[in-house]
Amino acid sequence: MAITLTEKAASEVKKIIVDQKLADETVLRIGVQGGGCSGFSYSLGFDNAWDEKADSLEEQHGVKVVVDKKSDLFLDGTTLDFHEGIDTRGFTCDNPNAKKSCGCGSSFQA
């Protein structure tokens, strides 16, 4: 799989699934879409379905992670983490394929 989920990120995902009472078959869907300040932006959300032909599925730290095969190319080697600090709180992507990122960190150029 193109992306690695840290234990901290997985813990936060599990907490959200429980808090929002999402179904047992819920997966974390991670992808890339056109847009943002730098050309591409990350998409992160929950889904109840995945396509064996169009998606990759892997369980990491008890979380089922799905990445569509088109996004796989842009996310190869990426680590999804969860940051909790005084100034910010949320998921972060450390993407070695990003040649340039915008100031807010939500979009990148590949």
Rosetta blueprint (number, residue, H / E / L):
1 M L
2 A L
3 I E
4 T E
5 L E
6 T L
7 E H
8 K H
9 A H
10 A H
11 S H
12 E H
13 V H
14 K H
15 K H
16 I H
17 I H
18 V H
19 D H
20 Q L
21 K L
22 L L
23 A L
24 D L
25 E L
26 T L
27 V E
28 L E
29 R E
30 I E
31 G E
32 V E
33 Q E
34 G E
35 G L
36 G L
37 C L
38 S L
39 G L
40 F E
41 S E
42 Y E
43 S E
44 L E
45 G E
46 F E
47 D E
48 N L
49 A L
50 W L
51 D L
52 E L
53 K L
54 A L
55 D E
56 S E
57 L E
58 E E
59 E E
60 Q E
61 H L
62 G L
63 V E
64 K E
65 V E
66 V E
67 V E
68 D E
69 K H
70 K H
71 S H
72 D H
73 L H
74 F H
75 L H
76 D L
77 G L
78 T E
79 T E
80 L E
81 D E
82 F E
83 H E
84 E E
85 G L
86 I L
87 D L
88 T L
89 R E
90 G E
91 F E
92 T E
93 C E
94 D E
95 N L
96 P L
97 N L
98 A L
99 K L
100 K E
101 S E
102 C L
103 G L
104 C L
105 G L
106 S L
107 S E
108 F E
109 Q E
110 A L
